[in-house]
């Protein structure tokens, strides 16, 4: 199974976390390295200092006895640090790390008849030990930082990947896929410890389940109401036809027809919400189909065919979409109403005040009309739903020069048999 690609914000979060881990590891390694270096250096220097002072004591005894001095001792020897020489001349004893013919040495000096009696202890091995320790500390720090960075990046990537999956599921839910879940309830282990990300994912799944139950309940209610209204409406329609001719009977028949239309719209919306619609695909010429829809509407609508196209679609559903768009243009817009076919794109334009801002931004909403206009907001809702079923894109916009314009983009039919090689 291919893992989803992390978005830029998630990658940024991963790199920020990795950088933070690296900086903290470097700071910790530097602190530990300094402490270890200082401790080992001090201990090594103390050992060499004690050895040098012990030698100075022995050499001082030989000097006072007038015996020859060993080769590692002397009076004002070459290489003795000036500050240590001055200290010995003042009558005090001291030690200092210095240089002896290009090699590090631990010097110890004391007073000797106004001069400096000094001894030296080879410090080369101690200095090399400290250098080797420093290299070991640096190498182990690099390895530790690298290992910690890899482990930290792996852990952070797992967290960010789960956050990305949660955000992806949230987007699918907002797009209408109410079956989307972060964790599959069939494989979810309730005894597994839950961290903060798992808690957020669980809350999203719970919200989606609750929302799905509520929407399904509303859909069933809408379908049940529409079905229950059908029977009395049929009887009411038959009774209205028996009324004597006159204005009251015309009003009754008109209201019955409006009620029946609303009931049919509610049934159609409930079927679209159930998302179990099937399509009857066939190849059609778009221009003649649009002209047939306009003739069936009985309205004064101009049809312009800029470029005809062949589409593979469900004719009944496409006619329903175009019919609703034309009816809405005449009901809420202003003439002239023009239907234009330009390839696989059909536009329905009127010259009225235009679509309201909420409709352009987020699409039509059921039972909402602008400024108390007539209608129930179901015509455009059904048009959007039917367009989605046949795989078309329906966009509402403000027409150039004013007015409302609905653009329906259909998938164009491609006859592959024309491209087949001929014998």
C-alpha positions as CSV (number, residue, x, y, z in Angstrom):
1,X,0.0,0.0,0.0
2,X,1.4,3.3,-1.0
3,X,1.9,5.8,1.8
4,X,0.4,9.3,1.3
5,X,2.8,12.0,0.5
6,X,3.3,14.4,3.3
7,X,2.3,18.0,2.6
8,X,4.6,21.0,2.9
9,X,3.4,22.0,6.4
10,X,4.0,18.4,7.7
11,X,7.4,18.2,6.2
12,X,8.2,21.6,7.8
13,X,7.0,20.3,11.2
14,X,9.2,17.2,10.8
15,X,12.3,19.3,9.9
16,X,11.6,21.7,12.8
17,X,11.4,18.8,15.2
18,X,14.5,17.2,13.7
19,X,16.4,20.5,14.0
20,X,15.3,20.9,17.6
21,X,16.4,17.4,18.5
22,X,19.8,18.0,16.7
23,X,20.4,21.3,18.5
24,X,19.5,19.7,21.9
25,X,21.7,16.7,21.2
26,X,24.6,19.0,20.2
27,X,24.2,21.1,23.3
28,X,24.1,18.0,25.5
29,X,27.1,16.4,23.8
30,X,29.0,19.7,24.1
31,X,28.2,20.0,27.8
32,X,29.1,16.4,28.6
33,X,32.3,16.7,26.4
34,X,33.4,19.8,28.3
35,X,32.8,18.2,31.6
36,X,34.6,15.0,30.8
37,X,37.5,16.9,29.2
38,X,37.8,19.2,32.2
39,X,37.7,16.3,34.6
40,X,40.2,14.1,32.8
41,X,42.5,17.0,32.1
42,X,42.5,18.1,35.8
43,X,43.1,14.6,37.0
44,X,46.0,14.1,34.5
45,X,47.5,17.4,35.4
46,X,47.2,16.7,39.2
47,X,49.0,13.4,38.8
48,X,51.8,15.0,36.7
49,X,52.0,17.9,39.2
50,X,52.4,15.6,42.2
51,X,55.1,13.6,40.4
52,X,56.9,16.8,39.5
53,X,56.7,18.2,43.1
54,X,58.0,14.9,44.4
55,X,61.0,15.1,42.1
56,X,61.6,18.7,43.1
57,X,61.7,17.6,46.7
58,X,64.3,14.9,46.0
59,X,66.4,17.3,43.8
60,X,66.3,20.0,46.4
61,X,67.7,17.5,48.9
62,X,70.5,16.6,46.5
63,X,71.2,20.3,45.8
64,X,71.5,21.1,49.5
65,X,73.8,18.1,49.9
66,X,76.0,19.4,47.1
67,X,75.5,16.2,45.0
68,X,75.2,16.2,41.2
69,X,71.7,16.9,39.8
70,X,70.0,14.4,37.6
71,X,69.5,15.2,33.9
72,X,65.8,16.2,34.3
73,X,66.8,19.0,36.8
74,X,68.8,22.1,36.7
75,X,69.4,25.7,37.9
76,X,67.6,28.1,35.7
77,X,67.3,25.6,32.9
78,X,66.5,26.5,29.3
79,X,62.7,26.3,28.6
80,X,61.6,27.1,32.2
81,X,58.5,29.4,31.9
82,X,59.3,33.0,33.0
83,X,56.4,33.2,35.4
84,X,57.4,30.0,37.1
85,X,61.1,31.3,37.3
86,X,59.9,34.5,38.9
87,X,57.8,32.6,41.4
88,X,60.9,30.5,42.4
89,X,63.1,33.6,42.7
90,X,60.6,35.0,45.2
91,X,61.1,32.0,47.4
92,X,58.0,30.0,46.5
93,X,57.4,26.6,44.8
94,X,55.0,26.0,41.9
95,X,54.2,24.0,38.8
96,X,53.2,24.8,35.2
97,X,52.7,23.0,32.0
98,X,55.2,24.3,29.4
99,X,57.5,23.3,26.6
100,X,60.8,21.3,26.6
101,X,62.5,21.3,23.3
102,X,59.3,21.0,21.4
103,X,57.6,18.5,23.7
104,X,55.1,19.3,26.4
105,X,56.4,19.0,30.0
106,X,55.3,19.6,33.5
107,X,57.7,22.0,35.2
108,X,58.2,22.3,39.0
109,X,60.5,25.0,40.4
110,X,61.6,26.2,43.8
111,X,64.1,28.7,45.3
112,X,67.9,27.8,45.3
113,X,70.2,30.7,46.5
114,X,68.3,33.4,44.7
115,X,67.9,31.3,41.6
116,X,65.3,28.8,40.4
117,X,65.9,25.1,40.9
118,X,63.6,23.3,38.4
119,X,62.7,19.8,37.4
120,X,60.6,18.6,34.4
121,X,58.3,15.6,33.9
122,X,57.5,14.5,30.3
123,X,53.9,15.4,29.6
124,X,53.7,14.1,26.1
125,X,51.8,10.9,26.9
126,X,49.3,12.7,29.1
127,X,48.7,15.3,26.3
128,X,48.2,12.6,23.7
129,X,45.8,10.8,26.1
130,X,43.8,14.0,26.4
131,X,43.8,14.6,22.6
132,X,42.7,11.0,22.1
133,X,39.9,11.5,24.6
134,X,38.8,14.6,22.9
135,X,38.6,12.8,19.5
136,X,36.7,9.9,21.1
137,X,34.2,12.4,22.7
138,X,33.8,14.1,19.3
139,X,33.3,10.9,17.4
140,X,30.9,9.4,19.9
141,X,29.0,12.6,20.1
142,X,28.5,12.6,16.3
143,X,27.4,9.0,16.3
144,X,25.0,9.7,19.2
145,X,23.6,12.8,17.5
146,X,23.1,10.9,14.3
147,X,21.4,7.9,15.9
148,X,19.2,10.2,18.1
149,X,18.3,12.3,15.0
150,X,17.3,9.2,13.0
151,X,15.2,7.8,15.9
152,X,13.7,11.2,16.6
153,X,12.9,11.8,12.9
154,X,11.3,8.4,12.7
155,X,9.2,9.0,15.7
156,X,8.2,12.5,14.6
157,X,7.5,11.3,11.1
158,X,5.1,8.7,12.5
159,X,3.3,11.4,14.5
160,X,3.1,13.8,11.6
161,X,2.0,11.1,9.2
162,X,-0.9,10.3,11.6
163,X,-1.7,14.0,11.8
164,X,-1.7,14.2,8.0
165,X,-4.0,11.1,7.8
166,X,-6.3,12.7,10.3
167,X,-6.4,15.9,8.2
168,X,-7.0,13.9,5.0
169,X,-9.9,12.1,6.6
170,X,-11.3,15.4,7.8
171,X,-11.2,16.8,4.3
172,X,-12.9,13.7,2.9
173,X,-15.7,14.0,5.5
174,X,-16.1,17.7,4.6
175,X,-16.4,16.7,0.9
176,X,-19.3,14.3,1.8
177,X,-17.5,11.0,2.4
178,X,-19.1,10.2,5.7
179,X,-17.7,6.6,5.7
180,X,-14.1,7.9,6.0
181,X,-12.4,7.0,9.2
182,X,-8.9,7.4,10.6
183,X,-8.9,4.0,12.4
184,X,-10.8,1.0,11.2
185,X,-13.2,0.0,14.0
186,X,-12.9,-3.6,13.0
187,X,-9.1,-3.7,13.7
188,X,-8.9,-1.1,16.4
189,X,-7.6,-2.4,19.7
190,X,-9.4,-0.6,22.6
191,X,-6.8,-1.9,25.1
192,X,-4.0,-0.2,23.3
193,X,-2.6,2.9,25.1
194,X,-3.9,6.1,23.5
195,X,-1.7,9.1,23.0
196,X,-2.8,12.7,22.2
197,X,-2.8,12.1,18.4
198,X,-4.9,8.9,18.8
199,X,-7.3,10.9,21.0
200,X,-7.7,13.5,18.3
201,X,-8.2,10.7,15.7
202,X,-10.7,9.0,17.9
203,X,-12.6,12.2,18.4
204,X,-12.7,12.8,14.6
205,X,-14.0,9.3,14.0
206,X,-16.7,9.7,16.8
207,X,-17.7,13.0,15.3
208,X,-18.0,11.5,11.8
209,X,-20.0,8.6,13.1
210,X,-22.4,10.9,15.0
211,X,-22.7,13.2,11.9
212,X,-23.4,10.2,9.7
213,X,-26.1,8.9,11.9
214,X,-27.8,12.3,12.1
215,X,-27.6,12.9,8.4
216,X,-28.9,9.4,7.6
217,X,-31.8,10.0,10.1
218,X,-32.6,13.3,8.3
219,X,-32.4,11.6,4.9
220,X,-34.8,8.8,6.1
221,X,-37.1,11.4,7.5
222,X,-37.1,13.4,4.3
223,X,-37.8,10.3,2.2
224,X,-40.5,9.0,4.6
225,X,-42.3,12.4,4.6
226,X,-42.1,12.6,0.8
227,X,-43.5,9.1,0.4
228,X,-46.2,9.7,3.0
229,X,-47.3,12.9,1.2
230,X,-47.6,11.1,-2.2
231,X,-50.8,9.2,-1.3
232,X,-52.9,12.1,0.0
233,X,-51.5,14.4,-2.7
234,X,-52.7,11.9,-5.4
235,X,-56.2,11.9,-3.8
236,X,-56.2,15.7,-3.4
237,X,-55.2,16.1,-7.1
238,X,-58.0,13.8,-8.2
239,X,-60.5,15.7,-6.0
240,X,-59.2,19.0,-7.4
241,X,-60.0,17.9,-10.9
242,X,-63.6,17.3,-9.9
243,X,-64.1,20.8,-8.7
244,X,-66.2,23.1,-11.0
245,X,-64.3,25.5,-13.2
246,X,-63.5,28.8,-11.6
247,X,-60.9,30.8,-9.9
248,X,-61.0,28.9,-6.6
249,X,-60.5,25.6,-8.4
250,X,-57.6,27.0,-10.4
251,X,-55.9,28.1,-7.2
252,X,-56.4,24.7,-5.6
253,X,-55.0,22.9,-8.6
254,X,-52.0,25.3,-8.8
255,X,-51.2,24.7,-5.1
256,X,-51.6,20.9,-5.5
257,X,-49.2,21.0,-8.5
258,X,-46.7,23.0,-6.4
259,X,-47.0,20.6,-3.5
260,X,-46.6,17.6,-5.8
261,X,-43.5,19.2,-7.4
262,X,-42.0,19.9,-4.0
263,X,-42.7,16.3,-2.9
264,X,-41.0,14.9,-6.1
265,X,-38.0,17.2,-5.4
266,X,-37.7,15.9,-1.9
267,X,-37.8,12.4,-3.1
268,X,-35.1,13.1,-5.7
269,X,-32.9,14.8,-3.1
270,X,-33.2,11.8,-0.7
271,X,-32.1,9.5,-3.5
272,X,-29.1,11.7,-4.3
273,X,-28.2,11.8,-0.6
274,X,-28.2,8.0,-0.5
275,X,-25.5,8.0,-3.2
276,X,-26.7,4.8,-4.7
277,X,-27.9,6.2,-8.0
278,X,-27.0,4.4,-11.2
279,X,-26.4,6.1,-14.6
280,X,-27.6,5.1,-18.0
281,X,-24.7,6.2,-20.2
282,X,-25.1,6.8,-23.9
283,X,-23.5,9.0,-26.6
284,X,-25.3,12.2,-27.4
285,X,-24.8,15.4,-29.4
286,X,-24.8,18.2,-26.9
287,X,-26.2,21.0,-29.1
288,X,-29.5,19.2,-30.1
289,X,-29.9,18.0,-26.6
290,X,-29.7,21.6,-25.2
291,X,-32.2,22.8,-27.8
292,X,-34.6,20.0,-26.9
293,X,-34.4,21.0,-23.2
294,X,-35.2,24.6,-24.0
295,X,-38.2,23.6,-26.2
296,X,-39.5,21.4,-23.4
297,X,-39.2,24.3,-20.9
298,X,-41.7,26.4,-22.9
299,X,-39.7,29.6,-22.1
300,X,-38.2,32.3,-24.3
301,X,-34.6,31.1,-24.1
302,X,-32.0,31.7,-26.8
303,X,-29.7,28.7,-27.7
304,X,-26.3,29.4,-29.2
305,X,-24.1,26.5,-30.4
306,X,-20.5,27.9,-30.8
307,X,-19.0,24.5,-31.1
308,X,-20.9,21.3,-30.8
309,X,-19.5,18.3,-29.0
310,X,-20.2,14.7,-28.4
311,X,-20.6,13.6,-24.8
312,X,-21.2,10.3,-23.1
313,X,-23.7,10.9,-20.4
314,X,-27.1,10.1,-18.9
315,X,-29.5,12.0,-21.0
316,X,-32.3,12.1,-18.5
317,X,-30.1,13.5,-15.7
318,X,-28.4,16.0,-18.0
319,X,-31.8,17.3,-19.2
320,X,-32.8,17.6,-15.5
321,X,-29.7,19.7,-14.8
322,X,-30.2,22.0,-17.8
323,X,-33.9,22.3,-17.2
324,X,-33.4,23.3,-13.6
325,X,-30.8,25.9,-14.6
326,X,-33.1,27.4,-17.2
327,X,-36.1,27.5,-14.9
328,X,-34.0,29.1,-12.2
329,X,-32.7,31.7,-14.6
330,X,-36.3,32.7,-15.6
331,X,-37.6,32.6,-12.1
332,X,-34.9,34.6,-10.3
333,X,-33.1,36.3,-13.1
334,X,-34.1,38.6,-15.9
335,X,-34.3,38.2,-19.7
336,X,-32.7,37.6,-22.0
337,X,-31.7,34.1,-20.9
338,X,-29.1,32.5,-23.2
339,X,-27.9,28.9,-23.3
340,X,-24.5,28.6,-25.0
341,X,-22.9,25.3,-26.1
342,X,-19.1,25.6,-26.6
343,X,-17.6,22.2,-26.9
344,X,-18.3,20.1,-23.8
345,X,-19.2,23.3,-21.8
346,X,-22.8,24.5,-21.5
347,X,-23.4,28.0,-20.0
348,X,-26.8,29.3,-18.8
349,X,-26.8,33.0,-18.4
350,X,-29.4,35.6,-17.4
351,X,-29.2,39.3,-17.0
352,X,-30.7,39.7,-13.6
353,X,-29.0,40.7,-10.3
354,X,-26.8,37.6,-10.3
355,X,-26.3,34.8,-7.9
356,X,-26.0,35.7,-4.2
357,X,-22.5,35.7,-2.7
358,X,-23.1,32.6,-0.4
359,X,-24.2,30.5,-3.5
360,X,-21.0,31.4,-5.5
361,X,-18.8,30.7,-2.5
362,X,-20.2,27.4,-1.2
363,X,-22.9,26.3,-3.6
364,X,-26.7,26.2,-3.2
365,X,-28.4,25.5,0.1
366,X,-31.7,23.8,0.6
367,X,-34.7,25.9,1.5
368,X,-32.7,29.1,1.3
369,X,-33.5,31.8,-1.2
370,X,-32.2,35.4,-1.2
371,X,-34.4,38.3,-0.2
372,X,-37.4,36.2,0.5
373,X,-37.7,35.1,-3.2
374,X,-40.1,32.4,-4.2
375,X,-38.8,28.9,-4.3
376,X,-37.3,26.4,-1.9
377,X,-33.7,26.3,-3.0
378,X,-34.1,22.8,-4.2
379,X,-33.8,23.3,-8.0
380,X,-30.1,24.2,-8.0
381,X,-29.4,21.7,-5.2
382,X,-30.8,18.9,-7.4
383,X,-28.8,20.3,-10.4
384,X,-25.6,20.1,-8.5
385,X,-26.4,16.6,-7.2
386,X,-27.3,15.2,-10.7
387,X,-24.2,16.9,-12.2
388,X,-22.1,15.1,-9.7
389,X,-23.8,11.7,-10.5
390,X,-23.0,12.1,-14.3
391,X,-19.4,13.2,-13.6
392,X,-19.9,16.8,-14.6
393,X,-18.7,20.0,-12.9
394,X,-21.2,22.7,-12.2
395,X,-19.9,26.2,-11.3
396,X,-21.9,29.3,-10.4
397,X,-20.4,32.7,-11.2
398,X,-21.0,36.3,-12.0
399,X,-21.3,36.8,-15.8
400,X,-19.0,39.3,-17.5
401,X,-21.0,42.5,-17.8
402,X,-23.4,41.4,-15.0
403,X,-26.0,38.8,-14.4
404,X,-25.8,35.1,-13.3
405,X,-24.0,32.4,-15.2
406,X,-23.9,28.7,-14.5
407,X,-21.1,26.7,-16.3
408,X,-21.6,23.0,-16.8
409,X,-18.5,21.1,-17.9
410,X,-19.1,17.6,-19.2
411,X,-16.6,14.9,-20.0
412,X,-16.2,14.9,-23.8
413,X,-16.6,11.6,-25.6
414,X,-13.6,10.3,-27.5
415,X,-14.2,7.6,-30.1
416,X,-11.1,5.4,-29.9
417,X,-12.2,3.4,-33.0
418,X,-11.2,6.4,-35.2
419,X,-7.6,6.1,-34.1
420,X,-7.4,2.3,-34.7
421,X,-4.9,1.3,-37.4
422,X,-6.4,0.3,-40.7
423,X,-5.4,-2.8,-42.7
